[in-house]
Amino acid sequence: MTPSQNTTTASSSSRPPRPRSPHFPPHNAPRVWFITNGTSPIAIALAKQVLDHGDYVVAGVMPIEFEKREGQSEDFRSFLEDVKKTERWRERLRVVGLDGRIMGQCQAAAAEAVEAFGRIDVLLGSTSEAVIGAIEELSQTSRTISLVQDTFETNFFANVNIIKAVLPVMRKRKNGHVIMLTGISGHLGTPGLGMYCSSQWAIEGYCDSLAYEIAPFNIKMSIVQANIEINILTNRLTSVPPLSQYTPEENPAPLARDIFSTLLDKIDRANNPSAFIEDNSPANSTATASLDGGYLEQSTGDLLMSAQVTSFYAPLPLSLKNSLVAETVHALTAIGGHDNPPARHIVGYEGVISVKEKLKTVSEELEDFIEVSNAVDIAREDTNVMVLEGDS
């Protein structure tokens, strides 16, 4: 069944219309979702959607962040207050402490989920954070080098650990669906996001291999690739000090630092237009140019240019946050628990076009060098001769 479509077309005639609301797959009973990184905007929006649909949710949160009200925990607290207004909410939502980097916590969280709801139908692995900096910039100090390991601990091993903790539960029931939320950065290398892309490729390779191993147990695996800005702007960002060799004046590569700095400044302007000076001439040398030629004394985008390692969350207004994650949440609700889910799903028109272009380039390069590739193969006749000579 096809979801109802908007009657109005987008400004670009090639863009397909967006569905009005999620289309849930048919199922005989409510699903039990286990959502990692439950404080993220995607996790909160998804939890709201599936709870409204009648499903059950186990939401993992970082204990330290939640207790200290750090990170995005306040958004999650607001979500909890809304849920508490519904009837019998305690029977349908369970919040568990979860630092995916610690295997013991993953096992305890999985056990608590089973104790609460008897099973886990859908596991969403969505633990992610981005380190912005060129590869060489990440090699400057022991601190920046440690960020490389931290990236893999969070983006790769945290997701691997929760999968390993949940698989025995699904295998015992011979039913389950593991969804790994990544991005098109799992297909496309991006300058200035080398370590982030590497971690995405790593977890996707892990999931692709695991899919074959768990298929005999009737456990499905899906990789959902959102647009690159989704995971980056809705999770923690860490920037390393820039090197002069990688400034726009010295290096023409479209580095992620410059792209996201511009995006963050645009968000600043939407949040607080009055803070921008409309005069196109700079009032002082420390001001930062805005997208429209105005100037701001200090912007969020400037944090990406800091001479210190800097971590923060993008100051997304609620309306932008909801809009940013809407397509991804729609895809997750449509795929989760489906009898025949896709092995890989790309969210959004822009993502599909980008991946198509990458695959087209790979295909063309294969054709350009196909003779070179084939030239190294040993012909079947030569192989037979070598075998016969060996026997004699």
C-alpha positions as CSV (number, residue, x, y, z in Angstrom):
1,M,0.0,0.0,0.0
2,T,1.3,3.4,-0.9
3,P,1.1,6.3,1.6
4,S,-1.1,9.2,0.8
5,Q,0.8,11.9,-1.0
6,N,0.8,15.7,-0.9
7,T,-1.1,17.2,-3.8
8,T,1.2,20.2,-4.1
9,T,4.5,19.6,-5.8
10,A,7.9,20.8,-4.6
11,S,9.7,23.7,-6.2
12,S,11.8,21.2,-8.1
13,S,9.6,19.0,-10.4
14,S,12.0,16.1,-10.0
15,R,11.5,15.9,-6.3
16,P,8.9,13.3,-5.2
17,P,6.1,14.6,-2.9
18,R,6.5,13.7,0.8
19,P,3.9,11.5,2.5
20,R,1.6,13.1,5.0
21,S,2.1,10.6,7.8
22,P,4.1,7.4,8.4
23,H,2.7,4.1,7.0
24,F,3.3,1.4,9.6
25,P,3.8,-2.2,8.4
26,P,1.1,-4.6,9.2
27,H,1.7,-6.7,12.3
28,N,-0.4,-8.9,14.6
29,A,0.8,-7.3,17.9
30,P,2.5,-4.2,19.1
31,R,6.2,-4.1,18.6
32,V,8.8,-3.7,21.3
33,W,11.5,-1.1,20.3
34,F,14.9,-0.8,21.9
35,I,16.3,2.6,21.0
36,T,19.9,3.4,21.9
37,N,20.9,7.1,22.4
38,G,17.3,7.8,23.6
39,T,18.0,11.5,24.2
40,S,18.7,12.3,20.5
41,P,16.1,14.2,18.5
42,I,15.6,11.2,16.2
43,A,15.1,8.8,19.1
44,I,12.6,11.1,20.9
45,A,10.6,11.8,17.7
46,L,10.6,8.0,16.9
47,A,9.5,7.1,20.5
48,K,6.6,9.6,20.3
49,Q,5.5,8.2,17.0
50,V,5.6,4.5,17.9
51,L,4.1,5.0,21.4
52,D,1.2,6.9,19.7
53,H,0.8,3.9,17.4
54,G,0.5,1.5,20.4
55,D,4.0,0.0,20.5
56,Y,6.4,-0.3,23.4
57,V,9.7,1.5,23.9
58,V,12.8,0.9,25.8
59,A,15.0,4.0,25.7
60,G,18.7,3.9,26.6
61,V,20.2,7.1,28.1
62,M,23.7,7.9,29.3
63,P,23.4,7.8,33.1
64,I,25.9,10.5,33.8
65,E,24.5,12.9,31.2
66,F,21.0,12.3,32.5
67,E,21.8,12.7,36.1
68,K,23.9,15.9,35.5
69,R,21.3,17.3,33.0
70,E,24.0,17.5,30.4
71,G,23.9,17.1,26.6
72,Q,20.3,16.7,25.3
73,S,18.9,15.2,28.5
74,E,16.6,18.2,29.0
75,D,14.8,17.4,25.7
76,F,14.3,13.9,26.9
77,R,13.0,15.1,30.3
78,S,10.4,17.2,28.4
79,F,9.4,14.1,26.4
80,L,9.0,12.1,29.6
81,E,6.7,14.8,31.1
82,D,4.5,14.6,28.0
83,V,4.4,10.8,28.1
84,K,3.4,10.8,31.8
85,K,0.2,12.6,30.8
86,T,-0.9,9.5,28.9
87,E,-2.7,6.6,30.5
88,R,-0.7,3.5,31.7
89,W,2.5,5.0,30.3
90,R,4.6,3.0,32.7
91,E,3.4,-0.2,31.0
92,R,4.6,1.0,27.6
93,L,7.9,2.9,28.2
94,R,11.0,1.8,30.1
95,V,14.1,4.1,30.5
96,V,17.3,2.2,31.0
97,G,20.8,3.4,31.8
98,L,23.0,2.7,28.8
99,D,26.6,3.6,27.9
100,G,27.1,1.4,24.8
101,R,30.9,1.5,25.3
102,I,30.4,-0.7,28.4
103,M,29.4,-4.2,27.6
104,G,28.0,-4.9,31.1
105,Q,25.6,-2.0,30.8
106,C,24.4,-3.3,27.4
107,Q,23.7,-6.7,28.8
108,A,21.9,-5.3,31.8
109,A,19.8,-3.0,29.6
110,A,18.8,-5.9,27.3
111,A,17.8,-8.0,30.4
112,E,15.7,-5.1,31.8
113,A,13.9,-4.8,28.5
114,V,13.1,-8.5,28.4
115,E,11.9,-8.3,32.1
116,A,9.6,-5.4,31.3
117,F,8.1,-6.5,28.0
118,G,9.2,-10.1,27.4
119,R,11.0,-9.6,24.2
120,I,12.8,-7.1,21.9
121,D,11.3,-6.9,18.3
122,V,13.3,-4.0,16.9
123,L,16.7,-2.8,17.9
124,L,17.7,0.7,16.7
125,G,21.4,1.4,16.9
126,S,21.7,5.2,16.7
127,T,24.7,6.0,18.9
128,S,26.8,8.6,17.0
129,E,28.9,11.7,17.2
130,A,31.1,13.5,14.7
131,V,34.6,14.8,14.9
132,I,35.2,17.6,12.4
133,G,38.8,18.1,11.2
134,A,41.0,17.0,8.3
135,I,43.0,13.8,8.8
136,E,46.2,15.7,9.3
137,E,44.5,18.0,11.8
138,L,43.6,15.0,13.9
139,S,47.3,14.1,14.3
140,Q,48.5,17.3,15.9
141,T,48.5,16.3,19.6
142,S,47.8,13.4,21.9
143,R,44.4,14.9,22.6
144,T,43.4,15.0,18.9
145,I,44.8,11.5,18.4
146,S,42.7,10.2,21.3
147,L,39.6,11.6,19.6
148,V,40.1,9.1,16.8
149,Q,39.8,6.2,19.3
150,D,36.8,7.9,21.0
151,T,35.0,8.2,17.7
152,F,35.3,4.5,17.0
153,E,34.4,3.6,20.6
154,T,31.2,5.6,20.2
155,N,30.2,5.1,16.6
156,F,31.4,1.5,16.2
157,F,31.9,-0.4,19.4
158,A,29.0,1.1,21.3
159,N,26.7,-0.2,18.5
160,V,28.4,-3.5,18.2
161,N,28.1,-4.1,22.0
162,I,24.3,-3.5,22.1
163,I,23.8,-5.7,19.1
164,K,25.8,-8.5,20.8
165,A,23.7,-8.1,23.9
166,V,20.4,-8.2,22.1
167,L,21.1,-11.0,19.6
168,P,20.7,-13.9,22.1
169,V,17.2,-12.6,22.9
170,M,16.1,-12.4,19.3
171,R,17.8,-15.7,18.4
172,K,15.9,-17.5,21.2
173,R,12.6,-16.3,19.7
174,K,13.8,-16.8,16.1
175,N,12.5,-13.4,15.3
176,G,13.8,-9.8,15.4
177,H,15.0,-6.8,13.4
178,V,18.2,-4.9,13.9
179,I,18.3,-1.4,12.3
180,M,21.5,0.5,12.2
181,L,21.1,4.3,11.6
182,T,24.1,5.7,9.7
183,G,24.3,8.2,6.9
184,I,25.3,8.5,3.3
185,S,28.7,9.1,4.7
186,G,28.7,5.3,4.7
187,H,28.8,5.6,0.9
188,L,30.6,8.9,0.4
189,G,34.0,10.0,1.7
190,T,33.7,13.6,2.9
191,P,36.7,16.0,3.3
192,G,37.0,17.1,6.9
193,L,35.0,14.1,8.2
194,G,37.5,11.4,7.6
195,M,37.3,9.7,11.0
196,Y,33.5,10.0,11.1
197,C,33.1,8.4,7.6
198,S,35.6,5.7,8.6
199,S,33.5,4.7,11.6
200,Q,30.4,4.7,9.5
201,W,32.0,2.4,6.9
202,A,33.2,0.2,9.7
203,I,29.8,-0.3,11.3
204,E,28.2,-0.8,7.9
205,G,30.7,-3.5,7.0
206,Y,30.0,-5.2,10.3
207,C,26.3,-5.1,9.7
208,D,26.5,-6.4,6.1
209,S,28.5,-9.4,7.3
210,L,26.3,-10.0,10.4
211,A,23.2,-10.0,8.2
212,Y,24.2,-13.3,6.6
213,E,25.0,-14.9,9.9
214,I,21.7,-14.1,11.6
215,A,19.4,-14.7,8.7
216,P,18.9,-18.4,9.5
217,F,17.5,-17.3,12.9
218,N,14.9,-15.1,11.1
219,I,16.6,-12.0,12.3
220,K,16.6,-9.2,9.8
221,M,19.2,-6.5,9.4
222,S,18.7,-3.0,7.8
223,I,21.0,-0.1,7.4
224,V,19.2,3.2,7.2
225,Q,21.3,6.0,5.7
226,A,20.2,9.5,6.5
227,N,21.5,12.7,4.9
228,I,24.9,13.7,6.3
229,E,23.6,16.7,8.2
230,I,21.0,14.7,10.1
231,N,23.3,12.7,12.4
232,I,25.9,15.5,12.6
233,L,23.6,18.3,13.6
234,T,21.4,16.2,16.0
235,N,24.3,14.7,18.0
236,R,27.4,16.0,19.7
237,L,29.9,17.8,17.5
238,T,33.6,18.0,18.3
239,S,36.0,20.2,16.4
240,V,39.8,20.1,16.4
241,P,42.1,23.1,15.9
242,P,42.4,23.9,12.2
243,L,45.8,24.0,10.4
244,S,46.6,27.0,8.2
245,Q,47.3,24.7,5.3
246,Y,43.6,23.7,5.3
247,T,42.1,27.2,5.2
248,P,39.9,28.0,2.2
249,E,42.6,30.3,0.9
250,E,45.2,27.5,0.9
251,N,43.1,24.4,0.2
252,P,40.1,24.5,-2.3
253,A,38.6,21.3,-1.0
254,P,35.1,21.8,0.3
255,L,35.9,20.9,3.9
256,A,33.1,20.0,6.3
257,R,34.4,22.6,8.8
258,D,33.5,25.5,6.4
259,I,30.2,23.9,5.3
260,F,28.9,23.3,8.8
261,S,30.2,26.6,10.1
262,T,28.0,28.3,7.5
263,L,25.0,26.1,8.4
264,L,25.4,26.8,12.1
265,D,25.6,30.6,11.5
266,K,22.5,30.3,9.5
267,I,20.8,28.6,12.4
268,D,22.1,31.4,14.7
269,R,20.5,34.0,12.5
270,A,17.1,32.1,12.5
271,N,17.3,31.9,16.3
272,N,18.2,35.5,17.0
273,P,18.0,37.8,13.9
274,S,18.4,40.9,16.0
275,A,22.0,39.9,17.0
276,F,23.2,40.4,13.5
277,I,24.4,43.8,12.4
278,E,22.8,44.7,9.0
279,D,25.5,47.1,8.0
280,N,27.6,45.4,5.3
281,S,30.8,47.1,6.5
282,P,32.5,45.3,9.4
283,A,32.1,47.1,12.8
284,N,35.3,45.5,14.1
285,S,37.9,43.0,13.0
286,T,36.6,40.2,15.2
287,A,33.1,40.0,13.7
288,T,32.1,37.0,11.7
289,A,30.4,37.5,8.3
290,S,26.9,36.1,8.1
291,L,25.2,34.5,5.1
292,D,23.5,37.8,4.2
293,G,26.5,40.1,4.7
294,G,25.6,41.1,8.2
295,Y,27.9,40.6,11.1
296,L,27.7,38.8,14.4
297,E,30.1,39.3,17.4
298,Q,30.3,35.6,18.1
299,S,28.6,32.7,16.4
300,T,28.2,29.0,16.9
301,G,30.0,28.5,13.6
302,D,33.0,30.1,15.2
303,L,33.3,27.2,17.5
304,L,34.4,25.1,14.6
305,M,37.3,27.5,14.0
306,S,38.5,27.4,17.7
307,A,42.2,26.9,18.5
308,Q,41.1,24.4,21.2
309,V,39.3,21.0,20.9
310,T,35.7,22.1,21.3
311,S,32.5,19.9,21.8
312,F,29.0,21.2,21.7
313,Y,25.4,20.5,20.4
314,A,24.0,22.5,17.5
315,P,21.4,25.0,18.9
316,L,18.5,23.7,16.8
317,P,15.1,25.3,17.4
318,L,12.3,22.8,18.0
319,S,10.7,23.5,14.7
320,L,13.9,22.9,12.7
321,K,14.8,19.9,14.8
322,N,11.4,18.3,14.0
323,S,11.7,19.1,10.4
324,L,15.2,17.8,10.2
325,V,14.4,14.4,11.5
326,A,11.0,13.9,10.0
327,E,12.0,12.0,6.9
328,T,14.3,9.7,8.9
329,V,11.6,8.9,11.5
330,H,9.2,8.2,8.7
331,A,11.6,5.7,7.2
332,L,12.3,4.0,10.6
333,T,8.6,3.6,11.4
334,A,7.9,2.2,8.0
335,I,10.8,-0.3,8.1
336,G,10.9,-1.4,11.7
337,G,9.5,-4.9,12.2
338,H,8.6,-5.3,8.5
339,D,8.4,-8.9,7.3
340,N,10.7,-8.1,4.4
341,P,12.6,-4.9,5.2
342,P,15.3,-3.5,2.9
343,A,18.9,-4.4,3.6
344,R,19.9,-0.8,3.0
345,H,17.6,2.2,2.8
346,I,18.6,5.8,1.8
347,V,16.5,8.5,3.3
348,G,15.6,11.5,1.2
349,Y,15.9,12.6,-2.4
350,E,19.3,14.3,-2.0
351,G,20.8,11.2,-0.5
352,V,19.6,9.0,-3.3
353,I,21.0,11.3,-5.9
354,S,24.4,11.6,-4.1
355,V,24.7,7.8,-3.8
356,K,23.6,7.2,-7.4
357,E,26.4,9.6,-8.6
358,K,29.0,7.8,-6.5
359,L,27.9,4.4,-7.8
360,K,27.9,5.8,-11.4
361,T,31.5,7.0,-10.9
362,V,32.6,3.6,-9.5
363,S,30.9,1.8,-12.4
364,E,32.6,4.1,-15.0
365,E,36.0,3.6,-13.4
366,L,35.5,-0.2,-13.4
367,E,34.8,0.0,-17.1
368,D,37.8,2.2,-17.8
369,F,40.2,-0.2,-16.2
370,I,38.4,-3.5,-16.9
371,E,41.2,-4.7,-19.3
372,V,43.8,-4.1,-16.6
373,S,41.7,-6.0,-14.0
374,N,41.2,-8.9,-16.4
375,A,44.8,-9.0,-17.5
376,V,46.0,-10.3,-14.1
377,D,43.6,-13.3,-14.2
378,I,45.2,-16.7,-15.0
379,A,43.3,-18.2,-17.9
380,R,41.5,-21.5,-17.3
381,E,43.7,-23.2,-20.0
382,D,46.9,-22.1,-18.3
383,T,45.6,-23.4,-14.9
384,N,44.9,-26.8,-16.4
385,V,48.4,-27.0,-18.0
386,M,50.0,-26.1,-14.6
387,V,48.0,-28.9,-12.9
388,L,48.9,-31.5,-15.5
389,E,52.6,-30.5,-15.3
390,G,52.4,-30.8,-11.5
391,D,50.9,-34.3,-11.8
392,S,53.7,-35.5,-14.1
